[in-house]
Amino acid sequence: MGFYALTALVNAITSSIFGIFVYFKNKKRGVNKTFALTCLVTAIWSYSYFVWQISATENTALFWARALMAGAIFIPICYLHFTLELLNKTKEKKKLLIFGYIIFFFFFLANFTSLLVKRVRPKLEFDFWPDAGILYHPFLLIWFFYAFYAVYLLWKDYSISVGIKRSQIRYILIGIIIGYLGGATNYFLWYDIPIPPIGNWSVIFYLGAVAYAILKYRLMDIRVALGKVFIYLATFSSVFALDSLIFLL
């Protein structure tokens, strides 16, 4: 099992555990539901990424490349939804949120064709890396808009917050910035830029940062007494990923 497959599997398991934990702690609260939804689409992306990396044939790799895109497509809009719930701005930004779900659902439908993922072929050390279809270019622009808009809203609220809320947002901001920057390294090879997805494991830092905010500052009504297992999991995953990265380099 290669480095990229292994880190994708760690990302997937971490996302699954944390999403289930948060959702069942308080199924009625919007913050919990939207964070669990973000974990779900991240897990779909990560599990599919893992299977794609270990695929032995072109057809299988193409199927799983499109499957991972089915999760990746919804990551920024689900995360924005979580951010709006966290900041109590969902009603204020309702139109932008609805438009985002509609446009990303359109890209989800396009994902079943060659318009988004055209094909897979050898690139660098990868046997089956995707090529961008004609709709991938506008998709990527919209994807980054929604991703950075959530970061902007968090930063804006952080600048005027104090006390516990400021601390919560700080850890979430650190995690998501690292997560997005690391995840963005996946996009270079789509355009034949010879940079491998070396930051793919960074999603672990996002989960670890939010886990720390939850356990330390009781974000989403979760109590410290429920355990430190998620911090240990995130810490172990991070250390493992960094050790693997050092070995790879």
C-alpha positions in Angstrom: 0.0 0.0 0.0 1.5 3.4 -1.1 1.7 6.6 0.9 -1.2 8.3 -0.8 -3.5 5.3 -0.4 -2.6 4.9 3.2 -3.1 8.6 4.2 -6.5 8.6 2.3 -7.6 5.6 4.4 -6.6 7.4 7.6 -8.5 10.5 6.5 -11.5 8.4 5.7 -11.6 6.5 9.0 -11.0 9.7 11.0 -13.8 11.5 9.1 -16.2 8.7 9.7 -15.6 8.3 13.4 -15.7 12.0 14.1 -18.8 12.6 12.0 -20.8 9.8 13.6 -19.7 11.0 17.1 -20.8 14.6 16.6 -24.1 13.8 14.9 -25.4 11.3 17.5 -24.3 13.6 20.3 -27.0 16.2 19.3 -28.9 15.2 16.2 -31.2 18.2 16.4 -28.7 21.0 16.4 -27.7 22.5 13.0 -24.0 22.9 13.9 -23.8 19.1 14.6 -25.7 18.1 11.6 -23.8 20.3 9.1 -20.4 19.3 10.6 -21.4 15.6 10.3 -22.5 16.2 6.7 -19.1 17.8 6.0 -17.4 14.7 7.5 -19.6 12.4 5.4 -18.6 14.0 2.1 -15.0 14.1 3.2 -15.2 10.4 4.0 -16.7 9.6 0.6 -13.9 11.5 -1.0 -11.3 9.7 1.1 -12.6 6.2 0.9 -12.9 6.5 -2.9 -9.4 8.1 -3.1 -8.0 5.1 -1.3 -9.7 2.6 -3.7 -8.7 4.7 -6.7 -5.0 4.6 -5.6 -5.0 0.8 -5.3 -7.0 0.2 -8.6 -5.3 -2.2 -11.0 -7.2 -1.3 -14.2 -8.0 1.9 -16.1 -11.8 1.4 -16.0 -11.8 0.7 -12.2 -9.5 3.7 -11.6 -11.8 6.0 -13.7 -14.9 4.8 -11.8 -13.3 5.5 -8.4 -11.8 8.9 -9.6 -15.4 9.9 -10.4 -16.5 8.5 -7.1 -14.0 10.6 -5.1 -15.2 13.6 -7.0 -18.7 12.9 -5.9 -17.5 13.6 -2.4 -15.1 16.4 -3.2 -17.7 18.4 -5.1 -19.8 19.0 -1.9 -17.0 19.7 0.6 -16.9 23.5 0.3 -20.7 24.0 0.3 -21.2 21.7 3.3 -18.3 23.4 5.1 -19.8 26.8 4.3 -23.1 25.5 5.7 -21.4 24.4 8.9 -19.6 27.8 9.1 -22.9 29.7 8.8 -24.5 27.6 11.5 -21.6 28.1 13.7 -21.6 31.9 13.2 -25.5 32.1 13.3 -25.5 33.5 9.7 -27.5 30.8 7.9 -30.6 32.9 7.4 -28.6 35.9 6.3 -26.7 34.0 3.6 -29.6 31.7 2.7 -29.7 32.6 -1.0 -26.0 32.1 -1.5 -26.2 28.7 0.3 -29.1 27.5 -1.8 -27.4 28.6 -5.0 -24.3 26.7 -3.9 -26.2 23.5 -3.3 -27.9 23.8 -6.7 -24.7 24.5 -8.7 -22.7 21.8 -7.0 -25.6 19.3 -7.5 -25.3 20.2 -11.2 -21.6 19.4 -11.2 -22.5 16.2 -9.3 -24.7 15.1 -12.2 -22.0 16.1 -14.7 -19.6 13.9 -12.8 -21.3 10.8 -14.4 -20.0 12.0 -17.8 -16.6 12.9 -19.3 -17.4 16.6 -18.8 -15.9 16.7 -15.4 -13.4 13.7 -15.3 -12.4 13.1 -18.9 -10.1 10.1 -18.5 -7.3 8.7 -16.4 -3.7 8.1 -17.5 -0.2 7.8 -16.1 1.3 10.9 -14.5 4.5 11.0 -12.4 4.4 7.9 -10.2 0.7 7.4 -10.6 -0.7 4.8 -13.1 -4.1 6.4 -13.4 -4.4 10.1 -12.7 -7.5 12.1 -14.0 -7.6 14.6 -16.8 -9.9 17.5 -16.4 -13.0 17.7 -18.6 -14.4 20.9 -20.1 -16.6 21.6 -17.0 -13.8 21.0 -14.5 -12.4 24.5 -15.0 -15.5 26.5 -14.0 -16.2 23.9 -11.3 -12.8 24.5 -9.7 -13.3 28.3 -9.7 -16.6 28.0 -8.0 -15.2 25.3 -5.6 -12.5 27.7 -4.5 -14.8 30.6 -4.2 -17.0 28.8 -1.7 -14.0 27.3 0.2 -12.3 30.7 0.7 -15.6 32.5 1.4 -16.1 30.2 4.5 -12.5 31.1 5.6 -13.3 34.8 5.1 -16.4 34.6 7.2 -14.5 32.8 10.0 -11.7 35.4 9.9 -14.1 38.3 9.9 -16.0 36.9 12.9 -12.7 36.0 14.6 -11.5 39.6 14.4 -14.4 40.9 16.4 -14.9 37.9 18.8 -13.6 37.6 22.3 -13.1 34.9 24.9 -14.2 31.3 24.2 -15.7 32.0 20.8 -12.5 33.6 19.6 -10.5 30.6 20.7 -13.0 28.2 19.0 -12.7 30.0 15.7 -8.9 30.3 15.9 -8.5 26.5 16.0 -11.1 25.9 13.3 -9.4 28.6 11.1 -6.0 27.0 11.5 -7.3 23.6 10.7 -9.3 24.5 7.7 -6.6 26.7 6.2 -4.0 23.9 6.5 -6.6 21.4 5.2 -7.5 23.4 2.1 -3.9 24.3 1.2 -2.8 20.7 1.6 -5.8 19.4 -0.3 -5.3 21.8 -3.1 -2.1 20.0 -4.0 -4.3 17.4 -5.7 -5.2 19.8 -8.5 -1.8 20.4 -10.0 -1.6 17.1 -11.8 -5.1 17.5 -13.3 -3.4 20.2 -15.5 -0.1 18.3 -16.0 1.8 20.5 -13.6 4.3 18.0 -12.1 3.6 18.5 -8.4 2.3 15.5 -6.5 -0.6 15.7 -4.0 1.9 15.8 -1.1 -0.5 17.7 1.2 -3.4 15.3 0.9 -2.9 14.1 4.4 -3.5 17.6 5.8 -7.2 17.0 6.3 -6.2 15.2 9.5 -5.1 18.6 10.9 -8.5 20.1 10.2 -10.2 17.3 12.1 -7.6 17.4 14.9 -8.1 21.2 15.3 -11.8 21.0 15.5 -11.6 18.0 17.9 -9.4 20.2 20.1 -11.9 23.0 20.0 -14.7 20.7 20.8 -13.0 19.0 23.7 -11.4 22.1 25.2 -14.1 24.7 24.6 -17.2 22.5 24.4 -18.1 23.5 20.9 -21.4 21.8 19.7 -22.3 21.0 23.4 -19.9 18.0 23.6 -18.3 17.5 27.0 -14.7 16.8 27.8 -15.7 13.8 29.8 -16.8 12.0 26.6 -13.1 11.2 26.1 -9.8 12.1 24.5 -9.8 9.3 21.9 -10.4 11.6 19.0 -7.5 13.8 20.0 -5.3 10.7 20.3 -6.6 9.5 16.9 -5.9 12.8 15.2 -2.5 13.1 16.9 -1.5 9.6 15.9 -2.7 10.1 12.3 -0.8 13.4 12.1 2.4 11.9 13.4 2.1 8.9 11.1 1.4 11.0 8.1 4.4 13.3 8.9 6.7 10.3 9.4 5.5 8.8 6.1 6.1 12.1 4.4 9.6 12.4 5.7 10.2 8.8 4.5 8.8 9.6 1.1 10.9 12.7 0.7 
